[in-house]
Amino acid sequence: MAATFAEQQKKEGNENAGTMGGFFSNIMNPKYQNDLPLDREGKEGTDMFIQEDRYLQAYATYFSKFIDAYRIEGIDIFGVMPQNEFNSAQVFPSCCWTAAGLANFIGKYLGPAMQEQGVEVIFGTMERRTVPPTYGSQSPYANMGETKNHGIDAELKWNSKIGQHFNYFVKVNLSLSESRIIEKDDPPATPIQQQDEGKPIGWQSGLISTGLYQTWNAVYNSTISSYSSNLIPGSLSYVDYNGDGIIDVFDMVPIADPSYATKTYAFSLGFNWKGFGVHAMFNGMFDISKYISDLYLFEYTGHHPLGFQLLNNEQLDAWTPTNTDGEHPALHLSSNNHDKQRSTYNVRSSAFLRLKTLEVKYKIGKRLQDKIGLFESFEVYVNGNNLATWSDLPDEFDPEQSQLEVYPITKRYNLGLRVSF
């Protein structure tokens, strides 16, 4: 591919191809093929690319190899963009990203890989936001803005023994990172709480909820909501942040941490004593928040592809005149746009601590092995994965999922033998 490009440039009279300051490359996917199965198409607003380290790292490595191949042909690439359409519902995984997923890929994988190559990462082609309405046409696009990514990883290990037979260990690791918007084309009149500049990539804005209206008097004396004129006792109450007498988008402020992992930790511990051993590993995240799906929270929202409504245990504690301490807004038969607004009610902390693995094992001693004479080692074990999770989220959710849909955590138990002859 690289050789073909270079030959074409020279054929068209550009003998300096690859030496005139370099090229900008948008590493795109193949064109959409009509014979590809439609059920593999991505969904806009989701991360179709699997958000696991091995896949993200492999994709970043692909970029590096792409650049190396062109350099062999004498073509220097000074900048890359991972995709020109970040929210295109096609069958190719790299065509569908959320802002948080893409920021995570660029900040932790693609950015460091391109830094080693001496290549810039262009984070999107963005529409200008400061063009006045008198311009008379669609706002032009330009590569503008500056971001900063930094972080730290730390690991501690301790191995020791007590007496002659008791050995134990402890291992702890911590990873902290941040991707922040240093410069952005924010219109000058944008309130500081709604500007992108100075905030983390993937910052979340919304309304500040102060709870539920308890009486009709509270409703009649409340701030007008631009989202609904049919508020009742049990509706969510929001803060009129800018004090203009109406609840609307201008009252949205930073309300939560980014929805992607920026602070993770894990620790392992275990011991061995006369052939008997126990090993456990915990992992977790903190300073992370996610939006709970409408499909889960609200009784009137149906899951279109499946045609049924998800059951939410919180709805059992909905506000009623006889249950004024209820956590869930008053139930409705039809959509209530006011309660559905992104707010401190439906954007919640996804911090968690999980018992990821636990194994208990026993290994037969050498004296008994020699006596039996059938094998060199014999060990029996029982272990499990995802045995317990501590989180403020409802039990129906896996806090590690990129989206908080109802997706129960899968637990696994194993019983086995490890034998060598």
N, C-alpha and C positions, 0 to 999 in steps of 0.2 A: 504493500500500500504506500509506504513512504517513498520507495524507489519510483513508483508510477507517478506520484505527485511531483517529485523533483524533475523527472523527465519531461512532464507536461509543461512545467514552468520554463524549462530551457527551450522546449519546442516553440513556446510562444515568445521567445526572445529575451526572457529574463535570465541571463547568464549568472546573475548574482543571487539566485534563489537560495535562501538560507543564510546569506551573508549580509543582508540589508537591514539588520537590526532585529531579526527574528519574526516569528509568526505568533499570533494568538490562536489557540486551538479550543474548540468546543467539542469535547469527546462525546459524540452522540451515539444513540442506539440505531440499529437498522430500521429501515422504513417499515411501517406497519404492513403485515401480510394478511390478506383476507382469509387465508386458510388456517390461521392460528385460532385455537379455541377461544370463544368469547368469554367462557367462564373463568378465564385466567386474567381478564382485564382488571386493572387496579381500580381503586376507588379514590376519587379526589378527596384531599384532606386527610389522607392516611399515609403511613410509611409502608409502601409495598416492598421496599428493600428490607430484608431481614436484619433487624437491629441487634446483631450479635458480632462479637469481636472478630471472629475468624472471617466472616463475610465482608465486613467493613474494611478490615486490613487487606484482604485479597483484592478488593476493588481499588484501594489506594495503590497497591502494588501494580495493578494493571495500568494505572496512569503513568507510573514511573517507567514501566516497560515500553509504553507507547512513546514517551519522550525519548527514551534511549534509541528506539528504532529509527526515529526521524533524525536524530543526531548522527547516527551512522551514515545516513545519506546526505549529511551536510546541511540539514535543516534545523535551525535553532528555534525552539519554542520558548517564548518568554512568559507566557501566561496561559492558564487553562481555566475553563469553567465546567463544572461537573455535569451540567445539563442546562439547556436553554429554556426548557419548559418544565418547571419543577413540580407541576401539579397536573400532568397530562395522563388521563386514565387509559393507559395502553397495557399491553401484555408484558412489557419490559420493566423489570423491577426498578431500574434507576430513573424511571419517568415519574414516579409518584413519591413525593416526600412531604413531610410536615416541616415547618420552620425549625422545630426543635430537633428533628431527626437529621436534617441537613446540617444544622449547626454542629451537632455532635460529630457527624462524619468529617466535616471540614476541620473542626477544632482539634480532634484527637487522632485523626488518621490521615486524611488528605493533606492538611496543612503541614504537619511535620515531614511527610514524604516529599512534598514539593519544596520545602525549605532545603532539604538535602540536595535536591536537583537544582536549586537556584532559580526556581520558577514561581511566579506569582499565581495566587488563586483569586480569580474574579468571582465574587460571590453574587452572581445574578445580574441580570440586566433590568434596571429598575426605572419605572416611570418617574419623571421629575415631579416633585411635590410642590415646588415653589413657583410654578408657572401660573400667572394670573389668569382669571377667566376671560380677560380681554384678548388672550392669545388667539382665540378663534378656531382652534383645532385641537386634536388630541395631544396631550402632553408628550413631548419627545422623550425617548429613552436614552439613558446614559449610565455608564458604569461609574457610580459615585459612592463615596462612603469609605469608612475605615473601621476596622475591628481589631481587637487585641485579644489574643488567647494566651493564657498562662496557667500554670498549675504546679503541683508538687505531689510526689509519691514517696511514701515512707514505709519501711518494713522493719519489724523487730522480731528476733528469734531468741528463745531461751531453751536450752537443753540441759538437764541435770539428772541426778539420781539421789535417792535416799536409801542408804544401806547398800546391800549387795545386789538385791534383785529388783528394786523398784525404780524404774526409769520413767521420766515424764518430760513433756515439752509444751511450750506455748509459742504461738506464732501470731503476730498481729500486723496487718497492713492497712494503710489509709491512703486514699487518693482524693485530692482536692483540685478542682479546675474551674476556670471561668472564661467565658467568651463574652466580651463586652463591646458594645457599639461605641466607638470613639467619635465618629463623625457621621452625620446623616443629613440628608436634604430635607430637614424639617422646616415647614413654613414658619416664618418669624413669629406669627401670631398664635402658634400652637401653644397651649398651656404646658408648662414644664412637666406636669404629671402625665401628659399624653405624648410627649416627645419620645422618639426612639433613642436619640442621642444620649449617651451617658448611662444607658440601662443595659442589663445583660441580654444577649441574644435569646429570643424565646420568652422574654418577660411577658407576664400575663396581666391584662387589665380587666376590670369589671366594676360592678357596682358594690358598694359596701352595704351589706344587709345588717339591720339592727334588730332583726327578729320578725315576729308576726304581729299584725294588727290584732288587738284583743277585743275591741268594741266598735260599734258603728260610729260613735263619737270620734274615735281615733281615725277612722277612715274618712269621715267628713272633714276633719281638720288636717288631713295629711297633704303632702305636696302632690300636685297633679302628676300623674304618670303618663308619659307619651306612648307607653306600650299598651295601656288598657284603660278604659273608662269605667270598667265594671269591677272595681275592687270591693272586697267584702272582708269582714273579720276573718282572720286566718290567712290573708294575703301577705306576702313578704313586704316589709318596710325597708326602703332604701334611703341612703343619705343624699341629700341635694348638695353635692360637694361644691359646686360653683355658686350656689345660692341664688339661682335665677328663677326659682319658683316652679321648676318642672324637672321631673326625673327623665333624663335622656342620655344619649351617648356622651354628652359633654361632662357627665358626672362619673365617667369611668376613669379609674385610677389604678396604679399598680396594686394588686391585691394578693399576689402569690409568688412563690419561687418558680423558676423555669420548670417545664414539664419533662425535661431530660436530666439524666443523672450527671451531676457535677460534684457530688460528695458521696463517696462510697467507702465502705470499710468491710473488713472480714477478719475473723480470728479463729484459729484452730487450737485445740488442746487435746491431750491424750496421755495415756500411761500404759506401761507394760509391767506385769508382775508374774513371774514364774509361768510364762506361757499364756497368761490371760491378759487381754488388751482391750482398751476402749479408745476410740478416736472420734471426735466431733468437730464439725466446722459450722460456723455461723457467718452470715453475711447480711449486709443491710445498706440502706441509703438514708440520707437526711437532707433537709432543705430542698425538697422536691414536691411539687403539687400538680395535680391533674384534674381535668374536667370530668365529672361523672356524667355519663351519657343520659340524655333525655329519656331514652328507651327504658332506663332503669328507674329514674327518679319520678317520672310523671305518669299518672294512671291513664291518661288519655292518649299517650303516644304509642302507636303500634309499630312493630318491627315489620317494615314493608315486605322484604323478601320472604319472611316466614308467615306473615299474616296473623300474628298473635301478639298479645301484650305481655311483657315481662312482669313477673311478680316481684314486688319490692316490699321487704319486711318493714321498711320505714313508714310505708303507707298505713300500716296498722297503728301507728302512733301519730296520725294526722290530727290537725287542730279541729276541734268541734266545740260547741258551746259548753259541753260537759268535760272536755279535755283541753283546757286552755294552755296546758303545759306541753302540748304536743310539739314534736320537732319538725314534722312535715307540714307544709301548707295545707289549707283546707282543700278537700278533694273536689274535682270538677269533672263534669261529663264531657266537656269539650275543651279545646286548647285554650290555655291561659298564657298569653305571650308575656305578661308582666312577670310572673314567677319564673319563667324559663330563661330570663336574661342571665348572662354570665355574671356571677357575683360570688361573694364570700360564702354563699350557701351551697353552690354546686361545684366550686373549685376548692378542692380539699387536699390536705397534706397526704402525700403518698409515702411518707417516711415509714420504714419498717425494719424489723429485725427478724431474721429467719434462721431456724435450725435447718441448715441445708443438707447436711449428711450426719449420720451417726452410725458407727459400726462397733459391734462387740464381737470379739473373736477369742478362740482358744487354740493354741498350738501344742500338739503333743510333744513332750520332752524327748531329748535324744536317746535317753536310756530306754524308754518304751519303744521308740522307733527301731532301735537296734534289736530289741527283743522280738518285735513282730517281723522285721526283716523284709517287708514288702515295699517300702517306699522310703525316700530320703526325708520327706517332710509331709506332715498331715495337719491341716488346719480347718476348723469348722467356724463359720461366721454367720452373723445375721446383721443386715444393715438396712437403712432406709433413707429416702430422699424427700425433702420438703415436708418434714415431719411436723413443724409448727411455725406459724407466722404471727408476729405481734405487730399490729397496725391499727390506726384509728379508722381505717376504711371498713365498710361492711364486709362480712366474711365471704360474700359472693365474688369478691374481686381478688385478682392477683395483682398486687401493687407494682410488680415489675413489668406488666403489660404496658405497651405504649399508649393504649386507649383503655379507659375504664368501662368496658362492656362487661356483661356477666360472663366470666370465664373462670370457673373454679380451678383452684390449684391442684395439680395432679400429685398425689403421693404414691411412692413406690416402695415396696418391701421385698427384700431378697434373703433367701436362706441357701447357703451353699458350702462347698468344700473347695479347698485349695490343696492339691496333692501333686507332688513331684516324685518321679521314680528314678 
